[in-house]
Amino acid sequence: MRRLRAFEDRYKAAAQPFQWKFTTSDLDELLARLDRHTADHHEECSATVAA
């Protein structure tokens, strides 16, 4: 527990705010890509099972 507290103290002393670079548009694009990938993978699996 002491090591965890020491880490917390060091982190709080060094931590600085930062600007996010990942926008909501980036998230929308990523989710759309994942949806396409999932749909493609699902179709491939269905075709394999049907064969």
N, C-alpha and C positions, 0 to 999 in steps of 0.2 A: 504494500500500500504506500509505503514511503517513496518508492521509485516512481509510482504513478503521480504522486503529488509533486515530486521534483520535476517530472516531465511537464506537468500542467503549469507550474510556475515558470519554467523556461519558455514554454510555448506562449504563454500570455505576455511575457516580456518581449518576445520577438515578433509576434503576430502583427500583421498589417492588413488593412482593408485592400481589396483588389476589385478590379472591374471584370465582370463576366464578359466573355467574348462569344459565348454560345447564346444565340438569340432565339426567340420563339419561332422565327422563320426557320432557323437551323433545326430546331426540334421537329417542326412540321415536316420538313424534308426527310429527316432521319426516320420518323414514324412511317411516312409514305414508302420509303425504301424497304423498311422492315415488313410492312404489309405486303408489298410486291414479292419480296423474298419468301415470306411465309406462304403466300398463295401459290407461287411457283413450286415450292417444295411440296406442298400438299397435293398439287396436281401430279407431280412426279411419283409420289408415293401411291396415289390412287391408281395411276397407270400401271405401276409395277404389280400391285395387288390384283388388278383385273386381268393381267396377262397370264 
